[in-house]
Amino acid sequence: MKFVITGGPSVGKTTIVTGLQNLGYRVVHEIATQLIREGKYLPWVDRQKFQQEVLRRQQSAEAAILDFDKPVILDRGLFDGEAYYIYDKLNIPSAFSNLDAGQYAAAFLIEPLPFFEETDVRKENLAFTKEISVILEHCYASRRVKVVRVPAMPPTERIQFVMGKIEEIKKEQVFSVEQAVHKASLYFNPAMPGLVTTAY
């Protein structure tokens, strides 16, 4: 069960992801940051090559996740890269239209803080963060991924907020083929009282 933590630079994503990891959640850390630190691909040198490599590594990392019944936290998901193509007004690769958005239980959009903290891997500012946040939300919501906004709060409150939402969503999910069949049978069994069947 995959949960994306997304948002612009300097919104507190890493703090939330690390906090969830410390509480026992399995996480996949942000690949873009790792790539920048390696120095071979840099977004401000060649955005397209950078995003292509991010997407390749992200797909590989997510394909290795086999915990279908346990929450896995992703520091950015497959569609984050698309948002940067849109922002930079670049042609969006066809690869994005072939990605499976249904694998994500939800995307947590971390809303911007009232300040921007610069680091050795950030070349943006608060205005950029606010703009990219809007695009990120669109990239997930347009694919019918449940987007949960995480407002600006102290880090511990944000972590608790995300945990609470994960638990809520877990209760709505189906974890196995047997459970899926059982759940579907409840909706299509006319003998079950209180349920309405629909003809298509």
CNS distance restraints for C-alpha pairs under 8 A (distance, minus, plus):
assign (resid   1 and name CA) (resid  67 and name CA) 6.66 0.50 0.50
assign (resid   1 and name CA) (resid  68 and name CA) 4.95 0.50 0.50
assign (resid   1 and name CA) (resid  69 and name CA) 5.77 0.50 0.50
assign (resid   1 and name CA) (resid  70 and name CA) 5.59 0.50 0.50
assign (resid   1 and name CA) (resid  71 and name CA) 4.80 0.50 0.50
assign (resid   1 and name CA) (resid  72 and name CA) 5.96 0.50 0.50
assign (resid   1 and name CA) (resid 103 and name CA) 7.43 0.50 0.50
assign (resid   1 and name CA) (resid 104 and name CA) 6.96 0.50 0.50
assign (resid   1 and name CA) (resid 105 and name CA) 6.26 0.50 0.50
assign (resid   2 and name CA) (resid  71 and name CA) 5.85 0.50 0.50
assign (resid   2 and name CA) (resid  72 and name CA) 4.92 0.50 0.50
assign (resid   2 and name CA) (resid  73 and name CA) 6.15 0.50 0.50
assign (resid   2 and name CA) (resid  74 and name CA) 6.97 0.50 0.50
assign (resid   2 and name CA) (resid 103 and name CA) 6.68 0.50 0.50
assign (resid   2 and name CA) (resid 104 and name CA) 5.03 0.50 0.50
assign (resid   2 and name CA) (resid 105 and name CA) 5.73 0.50 0.50
assign (resid   2 and name CA) (resid 106 and name CA) 7.42 0.50 0.50
assign (resid   3 and name CA) (resid  71 and name CA) 6.83 0.50 0.50
assign (resid   3 and name CA) (resid  72 and name CA) 6.09 0.50 0.50
assign (resid   3 and name CA) (resid  73 and name CA) 5.04 0.50 0.50
assign (resid   3 and name CA) (resid  74 and name CA) 5.98 0.50 0.50
assign (resid   3 and name CA) (resid 104 and name CA) 5.89 0.50 0.50
assign (resid   3 and name CA) (resid 105 and name CA) 5.72 0.50 0.50
assign (resid   3 and name CA) (resid 106 and name CA) 5.27 0.50 0.50
assign (resid   3 and name CA) (resid 107 and name CA) 5.81 0.50 0.50
assign (resid   3 and name CA) (resid 108 and name CA) 7.37 0.50 0.50
assign (resid   4 and name CA) (resid  73 and name CA) 6.06 0.50 0.50
assign (resid   4 and name CA) (resid  74 and name CA) 4.73 0.50 0.50
assign (resid   4 and name CA) (resid  75 and name CA) 6.21 0.50 0.50
assign (resid   4 and name CA) (resid  76 and name CA) 5.65 0.50 0.50
assign (resid   4 and name CA) (resid  77 and name CA) 5.61 0.50 0.50
assign (resid   4 and name CA) (resid 104 and name CA) 7.12 0.50 0.50
assign (resid   4 and name CA) (resid 106 and name CA) 6.41 0.50 0.50
assign (resid   4 and name CA) (resid 107 and name CA) 4.48 0.50 0.50
assign (resid   4 and name CA) (resid 108 and name CA) 5.94 0.50 0.50
assign (resid   5 and name CA) (resid  13 and name CA) 6.61 0.50 0.50
assign (resid   5 and name CA) (resid  17 and name CA) 7.53 0.50 0.50
assign (resid   5 and name CA) (resid  73 and name CA) 7.03 0.50 0.50
assign (resid   5 and name CA) (resid  74 and name CA) 5.90 0.50 0.50
assign (resid   5 and name CA) (resid  75 and name CA) 5.07 0.50 0.50
assign (resid   5 and name CA) (resid  76 and name CA) 5.41 0.50 0.50
assign (resid   5 and name CA) (resid  77 and name CA) 7.51 0.50 0.50
assign (resid   5 and name CA) (resid 107 and name CA) 5.94 0.50 0.50
assign (resid   5 and name CA) (resid 108 and name CA) 4.87 0.50 0.50
assign (resid   5 and name CA) (resid 109 and name CA) 6.35 0.50 0.50
assign (resid   5 and name CA) (resid 110 and name CA) 7.13 0.50 0.50
assign (resid   6 and name CA) (resid  13 and name CA) 6.97 0.50 0.50
assign (resid   6 and name CA) (resid  75 and name CA) 6.61 0.50 0.50
assign (resid   6 and name CA) (resid  76 and name CA) 4.98 0.50 0.50
assign (resid   6 and name CA) (resid  77 and name CA) 7.28 0.50 0.50
assign (resid   6 and name CA) (resid  80 and name CA) 7.35 0.50 0.50
assign (resid   6 and name CA) (resid 107 and name CA) 6.77 0.50 0.50
assign (resid   6 and name CA) (resid 108 and name CA) 5.96 0.50 0.50
assign (resid   6 and name CA) (resid 109 and name CA) 5.03 0.50 0.50
assign (resid   6 and name CA) (resid 110 and name CA) 6.12 0.50 0.50
assign (resid   6 and name CA) (resid 136 and name CA) 7.45 0.50 0.50
assign (resid   7 and name CA) (resid  11 and name CA) 6.65 0.50 0.50
assign (resid   7 and name CA) (resid  13 and name CA) 7.15 0.50 0.50
assign (resid   7 and name CA) (resid  76 and name CA) 7.92 0.50 0.50
assign (resid   7 and name CA) (resid 109 and name CA) 5.34 0.50 0.50
assign (resid   7 and name CA) (resid 110 and name CA) 5.08 0.50 0.50
assign (resid   7 and name CA) (resid 111 and name CA) 6.67 0.50 0.50
assign (resid   7 and name CA) (resid 112 and name CA) 7.68 0.50 0.50
assign (resid   7 and name CA) (resid 129 and name CA) 7.68 0.50 0.50
assign (resid   7 and name CA) (resid 132 and name CA) 7.53 0.50 0.50
assign (resid   7 and name CA) (resid 133 and name CA) 5.35 0.50 0.50
assign (resid   7 and name CA) (resid 136 and name CA) 6.80 0.50 0.50
assign (resid   8 and name CA) (resid 110 and name CA) 7.85 0.50 0.50
assign (resid   8 and name CA) (resid 112 and name CA) 7.23 0.50 0.50
assign (resid   8 and name CA) (resid 128 and name CA) 7.67 0.50 0.50
assign (resid   8 and name CA) (resid 129 and name CA) 4.49 0.50 0.50
assign (resid   8 and name CA) (resid 130 and name CA) 6.97 0.50 0.50
assign (resid   8 and name CA) (resid 132 and name CA) 5.86 0.50 0.50
assign (resid   8 and name CA) (resid 133 and name CA) 5.42 0.50 0.50
assign (resid   9 and name CA) (resid 122 and name CA) 7.33 0.50 0.50
assign (resid   9 and name CA) (resid 124 and name CA) 7.43 0.50 0.50
assign (resid   9 and name CA) (resid 125 and name CA) 7.99 0.50 0.50
assign (resid   9 and name CA) (resid 129 and name CA) 5.75 0.50 0.50
assign (resid  10 and name CA) (resid 112 and name CA) 7.52 0.50 0.50
assign (resid  10 and name CA) (resid 113 and name CA) 7.67 0.50 0.50
assign (resid  10 and name CA) (resid 116 and name CA) 5.70 0.50 0.50
assign (resid  10 and name CA) (resid 117 and name CA) 5.73 0.50 0.50
assign (resid  10 and name CA) (resid 118 and name CA) 7.56 0.50 0.50
assign (resid  10 and name CA) (resid 129 and name CA) 7.60 0.50 0.50
assign (resid  11 and name CA) (resid 110 and name CA) 6.30 0.50 0.50
assign (resid  11 and name CA) (resid 111 and name CA) 6.47 0.50 0.50
assign (resid  11 and name CA) (resid 112 and name CA) 4.89 0.50 0.50
assign (resid  11 and name CA) (resid 113 and name CA) 5.65 0.50 0.50
assign (resid  11 and name CA) (resid 116 and name CA) 7.79 0.50 0.50
assign (resid  11 and name CA) (resid 129 and name CA) 7.88 0.50 0.50
assign (resid  12 and name CA) (resid  16 and name CA) 6.42 0.50 0.50
assign (resid  12 and name CA) (resid 110 and name CA) 7.30 0.50 0.50
assign (resid  12 and name CA) (resid 113 and name CA) 7.93 0.50 0.50
assign (resid  12 and name CA) (resid 155 and name CA) 7.71 0.50 0.50
assign (resid  13 and name CA) (resid  17 and name CA) 6.13 0.50 0.50
assign (resid  13 and name CA) (resid  75 and name CA) 7.15 0.50 0.50
assign (resid  13 and name CA) (resid 110 and name CA) 6.70 0.50 0.50
assign (resid  14 and name CA) (resid  18 and name CA) 5.91 0.50 0.50
assign (resid  14 and name CA) (resid  75 and name CA) 7.30 0.50 0.50
assign (resid  15 and name CA) (resid  19 and name CA) 6.01 0.50 0.50
assign (resid  15 and name CA) (resid 155 and name CA) 7.04 0.50 0.50
assign (resid  16 and name CA) (resid  20 and name CA) 6.18 0.50 0.50
assign (resid  16 and name CA) (resid 155 and name CA) 6.76 0.50 0.50
assign (resid  16 and name CA) (resid 158 and name CA) 7.05 0.50 0.50
assign (resid  16 and name CA) (resid 159 and name CA) 5.61 0.50 0.50
assign (resid  17 and name CA) (resid  21 and name CA) 6.16 0.50 0.50
assign (resid  17 and name CA) (resid  27 and name CA) 7.12 0.50 0.50
assign (resid  17 and name CA) (resid  29 and name CA) 7.77 0.50 0.50
assign (resid  17 and name CA) (resid  73 and name CA) 7.09 0.50 0.50
assign (resid  17 and name CA) (resid  74 and name CA) 7.95 0.50 0.50
assign (resid  17 and name CA) (resid  75 and name CA) 6.65 0.50 0.50
assign (resid  18 and name CA) (resid  22 and name CA) 6.16 0.50 0.50
assign (resid  19 and name CA) (resid  23 and name CA) 6.42 0.50 0.50
assign (resid  19 and name CA) (resid 159 and name CA) 6.67 0.50 0.50
assign (resid  20 and name CA) (resid  24 and name CA) 6.60 0.50 0.50
assign (resid  20 and name CA) (resid  25 and name CA) 5.59 0.50 0.50
assign (resid  20 and name CA) (resid  27 and name CA) 7.98 0.50 0.50
assign (resid  20 and name CA) (resid 159 and name CA) 6.75 0.50 0.50
assign (resid  20 and name CA) (resid 163 and name CA) 7.92 0.50 0.50
assign (resid  21 and name CA) (resid  25 and name CA) 4.73 0.50 0.50
assign (resid  21 and name CA) (resid  26 and name CA) 6.06 0.50 0.50
assign (resid  21 and name CA) (resid  27 and name CA) 6.18 0.50 0.50
assign (resid  25 and name CA) (resid  71 and name CA) 6.93 0.50 0.50
assign (resid  25 and name CA) (resid  72 and name CA) 6.53 0.50 0.50
assign (resid  25 and name CA) (resid  73 and name CA) 6.99 0.50 0.50
assign (resid  26 and name CA) (resid  71 and name CA) 7.22 0.50 0.50
assign (resid  26 and name CA) (resid  72 and name CA) 5.10 0.50 0.50
assign (resid  26 and name CA) (resid  73 and name CA) 6.19 0.50 0.50
assign (resid  27 and name CA) (resid  72 and name CA) 5.62 0.50 0.50
assign (resid  27 and name CA) (resid  73 and name CA) 4.50 0.50 0.50
assign (resid  27 and name CA) (resid  74 and name CA) 5.77 0.50 0.50
assign (resid  27 and name CA) (resid  75 and name CA) 7.44 0.50 0.50
assign (resid  28 and name CA) (resid  61 and name CA) 7.54 0.50 0.50
assign (resid  28 and name CA) (resid  72 and name CA) 7.61 0.50 0.50
assign (resid  28 and name CA) (resid  73 and name CA) 6.24 0.50 0.50
assign (resid  28 and name CA) (resid  74 and name CA) 4.87 0.50 0.50
assign (resid  28 and name CA) (resid  75 and name CA) 6.04 0.50 0.50
assign (resid  29 and name CA) (resid  74 and name CA) 6.48 0.50 0.50
assign (resid  29 and name CA) (resid  75 and name CA) 5.11 0.50 0.50
assign (resid  30 and name CA) (resid  34 and name CA) 6.78 0.50 0.50
assign (resid  30 and name CA) (resid  74 and name CA) 7.48 0.50 0.50
assign (resid  30 and name CA) (resid  75 and name CA) 4.81 0.50 0.50
assign (resid  30 and name CA) (resid  76 and name CA) 6.11 0.50 0.50
assign (resid  31 and name CA) (resid  35 and name CA) 6.12 0.50 0.50
assign (resid  31 and name CA) (resid  54 and name CA) 6.27 0.50 0.50
assign (resid  31 and name CA) (resid  57 and name CA) 7.21 0.50 0.50
assign (resid  31 and name CA) (resid  58 and name CA) 6.81 0.50 0.50
assign (resid  32 and name CA) (resid  36 and name CA) 6.25 0.50 0.50
assign (resid  32 and name CA) (resid  54 and name CA) 5.94 0.50 0.50
assign (resid  33 and name CA) (resid  37 and name CA) 6.31 0.50 0.50
assign (resid  33 and name CA) (resid 121 and name CA) 6.98 0.50 0.50
assign (resid  34 and name CA) (resid  38 and name CA) 6.40 0.50 0.50
assign (resid  35 and name CA) (resid  39 and name CA) 6.67 0.50 0.50
assign (resid  35 and name CA) (resid  40 and name CA) 7.38 0.50 0.50
assign (resid  35 and name CA) (resid  41 and name CA) 6.47 0.50 0.50
assign (resid  35 and name CA) (resid  42 and name CA) 7.61 0.50 0.50
assign (resid  35 and name CA) (resid  54 and name CA) 7.48 0.50 0.50
assign (resid  36 and name CA) (resid  40 and name CA) 7.34 0.50 0.50
assign (resid  36 and name CA) (resid  41 and name CA) 6.34 0.50 0.50
assign (resid  36 and name CA) (resid  42 and name CA) 5.63 0.50 0.50
assign (resid  36 and name CA) (resid  43 and name CA) 7.85 0.50 0.50
assign (resid  36 and name CA) (resid 121 and name CA) 6.61 0.50 0.50
assign (resid  37 and name CA) (resid 121 and name CA) 7.21 0.50 0.50
assign (resid  41 and name CA) (resid  45 and name CA) 7.73 0.50 0.50
assign (resid  41 and name CA) (resid  46 and name CA) 7.41 0.50 0.50
assign (resid  41 and name CA) (resid  49 and name CA) 6.97 0.50 0.50
assign (resid  41 and name CA) (resid  50 and name CA) 5.20 0.50 0.50
assign (resid  41 and name CA) (resid  53 and name CA) 7.92 0.50 0.50
assign (resid  42 and name CA) (resid  46 and name CA) 6.28 0.50 0.50
assign (resid  42 and name CA) (resid  47 and name CA) 7.10 0.50 0.50
assign (resid  42 and name CA) (resid  50 and name CA) 5.88 0.50 0.50
assign (resid  43 and name CA) (resid  47 and name CA) 4.28 0.50 0.50
assign (resid  43 and name CA) (resid  48 and name CA) 7.65 0.50 0.50
assign (resid  43 and name CA) (resid  49 and name CA) 7.91 0.50 0.50
assign (resid  43 and name CA) (resid  50 and name CA) 5.43 0.50 0.50
assign (resid  43 and name CA) (resid  51 and name CA) 7.49 0.50 0.50
assign (resid  46 and name CA) (resid  50 and name CA) 6.20 0.50 0.50
assign (resid  47 and name CA) (resid  51 and name CA) 6.07 0.50 0.50
assign (resid  48 and name CA) (resid  52 and name CA) 6.06 0.50 0.50
assign (resid  48 and name CA) (resid  85 and name CA) 7.83 0.50 0.50
assign (resid  49 and name CA) (resid  53 and name CA) 6.30 0.50 0.50
assign (resid  50 and name CA) (resid  54 and name CA) 6.25 0.50 0.50
assign (resid  51 and name CA) (resid  55 and name CA) 6.02 0.50 0.50
assign (resid  51 and name CA) (resid  81 and name CA) 5.94 0.50 0.50
assign (resid  52 and name CA) (resid  56 and name CA) 6.20 0.50 0.50
assign (resid  53 and name CA) (resid  57 and name CA) 6.19 0.50 0.50
assign (resid  54 and name CA) (resid  58 and name CA) 5.92 0.50 0.50
assign (resid  54 and name CA) (resid  81 and name CA) 7.56 0.50 0.50
assign (resid  55 and name CA) (resid  59 and name CA) 6.04 0.50 0.50
assign (resid  55 and name CA) (resid  78 and name CA) 6.49 0.50 0.50
assign (resid  55 and name CA) (resid  81 and name CA) 7.01 0.50 0.50
assign (resid  56 and name CA) (resid  60 and name CA) 6.38 0.50 0.50
assign (resid  57 and name CA) (resid  61 and name CA) 6.11 0.50 0.50
assign (resid  58 and name CA) (resid  62 and name CA) 6.09 0.50 0.50
assign (resid  58 and name CA) (resid  77 and name CA) 7.34 0.50 0.50
assign (resid  58 and name CA) (resid  78 and name CA) 6.50 0.50 0.50
assign (resid  59 and name CA) (resid  63 and name CA) 5.97 0.50 0.50
assign (resid  59 and name CA) (resid  78 and name CA) 7.15 0.50 0.50
assign (resid  60 and name CA) (resid  64 and name CA) 6.50 0.50 0.50
assign (resid  61 and name CA) (resid  65 and name CA) 7.07 0.50 0.50
assign (resid  67 and name CA) (resid  71 and name CA) 7.42 0.50 0.50
assign (resid  67 and name CA) (resid  72 and name CA) 7.37 0.50 0.50
assign (resid  68 and name CA) (resid 175 and name CA) 6.70 0.50 0.50
assign (resid  69 and name CA) (resid 175 and name CA) 5.35 0.50 0.50
assign (resid  71 and name CA) (resid 166 and name CA) 7.73 0.50 0.50
assign (resid  76 and name CA) (resid  80 and name CA) 6.20 0.50 0.50
assign (resid  78 and name CA) (resid  82 and name CA) 7.94 0.50 0.50
assign (resid  78 and name CA) (resid  99 and name CA) 7.73 0.50 0.50
assign (resid  79 and name CA) (resid  83 and name CA) 6.79 0.50 0.50
assign (resid  79 and name CA) (resid  96 and name CA) 7.25 0.50 0.50
assign (resid  79 and name CA) (resid 136 and name CA) 7.70 0.50 0.50
assign (resid  79 and name CA) (resid 139 and name CA) 6.27 0.50 0.50
assign (resid  79 and name CA) (resid 140 and name CA) 6.81 0.50 0.50
assign (resid  80 and name CA) (resid  84 and name CA) 6.97 0.50 0.50
assign (resid  80 and name CA) (resid 136 and name CA) 6.23 0.50 0.50
assign (resid  80 and name CA) (resid 139 and name CA) 7.53 0.50 0.50
assign (resid  81 and name CA) (resid  85 and name CA) 6.62 0.50 0.50
assign (resid  82 and name CA) (resid  86 and name CA) 6.33 0.50 0.50
assign (resid  82 and name CA) (resid  92 and name CA) 6.69 0.50 0.50
assign (resid  82 and name CA) (resid  96 and name CA) 7.11 0.50 0.50
assign (resid  82 and name CA) (resid 139 and name CA) 7.22 0.50 0.50
assign (resid  83 and name CA) (resid  87 and name CA) 6.17 0.50 0.50
assign (resid  83 and name CA) (resid 132 and name CA) 6.94 0.50 0.50
assign (resid  83 and name CA) (resid 135 and name CA) 5.63 0.50 0.50
assign (resid  83 and name CA) (resid 136 and name CA) 5.46 0.50 0.50
assign (resid  83 and name CA) (resid 139 and name CA) 6.50 0.50 0.50
assign (resid  84 and name CA) (resid  88 and name CA) 6.06 0.50 0.50
assign (resid  84 and name CA) (resid 132 and name CA) 7.45 0.50 0.50
assign (resid  85 and name CA) (resid  89 and name CA) 6.00 0.50 0.50
assign (resid  85 and name CA) (resid  90 and name CA) 5.08 0.50 0.50
assign (resid  85 and name CA) (resid  91 and name CA) 6.84 0.50 0.50
assign (resid  85 and name CA) (resid  92 and name CA) 6.01 0.50 0.50
assign (resid  86 and name CA) (resid  90 and name CA) 6.20 0.50 0.50
assign (resid  86 and name CA) (resid  91 and name CA) 7.79 0.50 0.50
assign (resid  86 and name CA) (resid  92 and name CA) 7.22 0.50 0.50
assign (resid  86 and name CA) (resid 135 and name CA) 7.65 0.50 0.50
assign (resid  87 and name CA) (resid 132 and name CA) 6.91 0.50 0.50
assign (resid  87 and name CA) (resid 135 and name CA) 7.59 0.50 0.50
assign (resid  92 and name CA) (resid  96 and name CA) 7.47 0.50 0.50
assign (resid  94 and name CA) (resid  98 and name CA) 7.11 0.50 0.50
assign (resid  95 and name CA) (resid  99 and name CA) 6.79 0.50 0.50
assign (resid 101 and name CA) (resid 140 and name CA) 7.86 0.50 0.50
assign (resid 101 and name CA) (resid 143 and name CA) 6.40 0.50 0.50
assign (resid 101 and name CA) (resid 144 and name CA) 7.81 0.50 0.50
assign (resid 101 and name CA) (resid 145 and name CA) 6.67 0.50 0.50
assign (resid 102 and name CA) (resid 145 and name CA) 7.12 0.50 0.50
assign (resid 104 and name CA) (resid 145 and name CA) 6.69 0.50 0.50
assign (resid 105 and name CA) (resid 145 and name CA) 7.17 0.50 0.50
assign (resid 105 and name CA) (resid 146 and name CA) 6.97 0.50 0.50
assign (resid 105 and name CA) (resid 169 and name CA) 7.36 0.50 0.50
assign (resid 105 and name CA) (resid 173 and name CA) 7.97 0.50 0.50
assign (resid 106 and name CA) (resid 145 and name CA) 5.87 0.50 0.50
assign (resid 106 and name CA) (resid 146 and name CA) 4.68 0.50 0.50
assign (resid 106 and name CA) (resid 147 and name CA) 5.84 0.50 0.50
assign (resid 106 and name CA) (resid 148 and name CA) 7.07 0.50 0.50
assign (resid 107 and name CA) (resid 140 and name CA) 7.20 0.50 0.50
assign (resid 107 and name CA) (resid 145 and name CA) 6.75 0.50 0.50
assign (resid 107 and name CA) (resid 146 and name CA) 6.13 0.50 0.50
assign (resid 107 and name CA) (resid 147 and name CA) 4.85 0.50 0.50
assign (resid 107 and name CA) (resid 148 and name CA) 6.18 0.50 0.50
assign (resid 108 and name CA) (resid 147 and name CA) 5.83 0.50 0.50
assign (resid 108 and name CA) (resid 148 and name CA) 4.76 0.50 0.50
assign (resid 108 and name CA) (resid 149 and name CA) 5.86 0.50 0.50
assign (resid 108 and name CA) (resid 150 and name CA) 6.53 0.50 0.50
assign (resid 108 and name CA) (resid 162 and name CA) 7.63 0.50 0.50
assign (resid 109 and name CA) (resid 133 and name CA) 7.57 0.50 0.50
assign (resid 109 and name CA) (resid 136 and name CA) 7.95 0.50 0.50
assign (resid 109 and name CA) (resid 137 and name CA) 6.85 0.50 0.50
assign (resid 109 and name CA) (resid 147 and name CA) 6.62 0.50 0.50
assign (resid 109 and name CA) (resid 148 and name CA) 5.96 0.50 0.50
assign (resid 109 and name CA) (resid 149 and name CA) 4.80 0.50 0.50
assign (resid 109 and name CA) (resid 150 and name CA) 5.90 0.50 0.50
assign (resid 110 and name CA) (resid 149 and name CA) 6.16 0.50 0.50
assign (resid 110 and name CA) (resid 150 and name CA) 4.85 0.50 0.50
assign (resid 110 and name CA) (resid 151 and name CA) 6.63 0.50 0.50
assign (resid 110 and name CA) (resid 152 and name CA) 7.77 0.50 0.50
assign (resid 111 and name CA) (resid 133 and name CA) 7.32 0.50 0.50
assign (resid 111 and name CA) (resid 149 and name CA) 6.66 0.50 0.50
assign (resid 111 and name CA) (resid 150 and name CA) 5.82 0.50 0.50
assign (resid 111 and name CA) (resid 151 and name CA) 5.33 0.50 0.50
assign (resid 111 and name CA) (resid 152 and name CA) 6.11 0.50 0.50
assign (resid 112 and name CA) (resid 126 and name CA) 7.88 0.50 0.50
assign (resid 112 and name CA) (resid 129 and name CA) 6.83 0.50 0.50
assign (resid 112 and name CA) (resid 130 and name CA) 6.38 0.50 0.50
assign (resid 112 and name CA) (resid 133 and name CA) 7.86 0.50 0.50
assign (resid 112 and name CA) (resid 151 and name CA) 7.89 0.50 0.50
assign (resid 112 and name CA) (resid 152 and name CA) 6.75 0.50 0.50
assign (resid 113 and name CA) (resid 152 and name CA) 5.75 0.50 0.50
assign (resid 115 and name CA) (resid 126 and name CA) 6.78 0.50 0.50
assign (resid 116 and name CA) (resid 125 and name CA) 6.34 0.50 0.50
assign (resid 116 and name CA) (resid 126 and name CA) 5.42 0.50 0.50
assign (resid 118 and name CA) (resid 122 and name CA) 6.09 0.50 0.50
assign (resid 118 and name CA) (resid 123 and name CA) 7.79 0.50 0.50
assign (resid 124 and name CA) (resid 128 and name CA) 6.17 0.50 0.50
assign (resid 124 and name CA) (resid 129 and name CA) 7.48 0.50 0.50
assign (resid 125 and name CA) (resid 129 and name CA) 6.40 0.50 0.50
assign (resid 126 and name CA) (resid 130 and name CA) 6.29 0.50 0.50
assign (resid 127 and name CA) (resid 131 and name CA) 6.36 0.50 0.50
assign (resid 128 and name CA) (resid 132 and name CA) 6.03 0.50 0.50
assign (resid 129 and name CA) (resid 133 and name CA) 6.05 0.50 0.50
assign (resid 130 and name CA) (resid 134 and name CA) 6.80 0.50 0.50
assign (resid 131 and name CA) (resid 135 and name CA) 6.76 0.50 0.50
assign (resid 132 and name CA) (resid 136 and name CA) 6.04 0.50 0.50
assign (resid 133 and name CA) (resid 137 and name CA) 6.25 0.50 0.50
assign (resid 134 and name CA) (resid 138 and name CA) 6.45 0.50 0.50
assign (resid 135 and name CA) (resid 139 and name CA) 6.26 0.50 0.50
assign (resid 136 and name CA) (resid 140 and name CA) 6.60 0.50 0.50
assign (resid 137 and name CA) (resid 141 and name CA) 5.90 0.50 0.50
assign (resid 137 and name CA) (resid 147 and name CA) 7.00 0.50 0.50
assign (resid 138 and name CA) (resid 142 and name CA) 5.56 0.50 0.50
assign (resid 139 and name CA) (resid 143 and name CA) 6.90 0.50 0.50
assign (resid 140 and name CA) (resid 144 and name CA) 6.65 0.50 0.50
assign (resid 140 and name CA) (resid 145 and name CA) 5.34 0.50 0.50
assign (resid 140 and name CA) (resid 146 and name CA) 7.62 0.50 0.50
assign (resid 140 and name CA) (resid 147 and name CA) 7.01 0.50 0.50
assign (resid 141 and name CA) (resid 145 and name CA) 5.22 0.50 0.50
assign (resid 141 and name CA) (resid 146 and name CA) 6.50 0.50 0.50
assign (resid 141 and name CA) (resid 147 and name CA) 6.20 0.50 0.50
assign (resid 150 and name CA) (resid 158 and name CA) 6.85 0.50 0.50
assign (resid 150 and name CA) (resid 161 and name CA) 7.53 0.50 0.50
assign (resid 150 and name CA) (resid 162 and name CA) 7.48 0.50 0.50
assign (resid 151 and name CA) (resid 158 and name CA) 7.64 0.50 0.50
assign (resid 152 and name CA) (resid 158 and name CA) 7.70 0.50 0.50
assign (resid 153 and name CA) (resid 157 and name CA) 6.14 0.50 0.50
assign (resid 153 and name CA) (resid 158 and name CA) 5.93 0.50 0.50
assign (resid 154 and name CA) (resid 158 and name CA) 6.36 0.50 0.50
assign (resid 155 and name CA) (resid 159 and name CA) 6.22 0.50 0.50
assign (resid 156 and name CA) (resid 160 and name CA) 6.25 0.50 0.50
assign (resid 157 and name CA) (resid 161 and name CA) 6.01 0.50 0.50
assign (resid 158 and name CA) (resid 162 and name CA) 6.21 0.50 0.50
assign (resid 159 and name CA) (resid 163 and name CA) 6.15 0.50 0.50
assign (resid 160 and name CA) (resid 164 and name CA) 6.09 0.50 0.50
assign (resid 161 and name CA) (resid 165 and name CA) 6.37 0.50 0.50
assign (resid 162 and name CA) (resid 166 and name CA) 6.14 0.50 0.50
assign (resid 163 and name CA) (resid 167 and name CA) 6.31 0.50 0.50
assign (resid 164 and name CA) (resid 168 and name CA) 6.37 0.50 0.50
assign (resid 165 and name CA) (resid 169 and name CA) 6.15 0.50 0.50
assign (resid 166 and name CA) (resid 170 and name CA) 6.01 0.50 0.50
assign (resid 167 and name CA) (resid 171 and name CA) 6.57 0.50 0.50
assign (resid 168 and name CA) (resid 172 and name CA) 7.03 0.50 0.50
assign (resid 169 and name CA) (resid 173 and name CA) 6.51 0.50 0.50
assign (resid 174 and name CA) (resid 179 and name CA) 6.07 0.50 0.50
assign (resid 174 and name CA) (resid 180 and name CA) 5.84 0.50 0.50
assign (resid 175 and name CA) (resid 179 and name CA) 6.56 0.50 0.50
assign (resid 175 and name CA) (resid 180 and name CA) 7.44 0.50 0.50
assign (resid 176 and name CA) (resid 180 and name CA) 6.16 0.50 0.50
assign (resid 177 and name CA) (resid 181 and name CA) 6.16 0.50 0.50
assign (resid 178 and name CA) (resid 182 and name CA) 6.17 0.50 0.50
assign (resid 179 and name CA) (resid 183 and name CA) 6.00 0.50 0.50
assign (resid 180 and name CA) (resid 184 and name CA) 6.07 0.50 0.50
assign (resid 181 and name CA) (resid 185 and name CA) 6.05 0.50 0.50
assign (resid 182 and name CA) (resid 186 and name CA) 6.52 0.50 0.50
assign (resid 183 and name CA) (resid 187 and name CA) 7.00 0.50 0.50
assign (resid 184 and name CA) (resid 188 and name CA) 6.45 0.50 0.50
assign (resid 185 and name CA) (resid 189 and name CA) 5.61 0.50 0.50
assign (resid 186 and name CA) (resid 192 and name CA) 6.92 0.50 0.50
assign (resid 186 and name CA) (resid 195 and name CA) 7.72 0.50 0.50
assign (resid 187 and name CA) (resid 195 and name CA) 6.47 0.50 0.50
assign (resid 187 and name CA) (resid 196 and name CA) 7.11 0.50 0.50
assign (resid 187 and name CA) (resid 197 and name CA) 6.44 0.50 0.50
assign (resid 188 and name CA) (resid 196 and name CA) 7.86 0.50 0.50
assign (resid 188 and name CA) (resid 197 and name CA) 5.58 0.50 0.50
assign (resid 188 and name CA) (resid 198 and name CA) 7.99 0.50 0.50
assign (resid 189 and name CA) (resid 197 and name CA) 7.46 0.50 0.50
assign (resid 190 and name CA) (resid 195 and name CA) 7.18 0.50 0.50
assign (resid 190 and name CA) (resid 196 and name CA) 7.26 0.50 0.50
assign (resid 190 and name CA) (resid 197 and name CA) 6.53 0.50 0.50
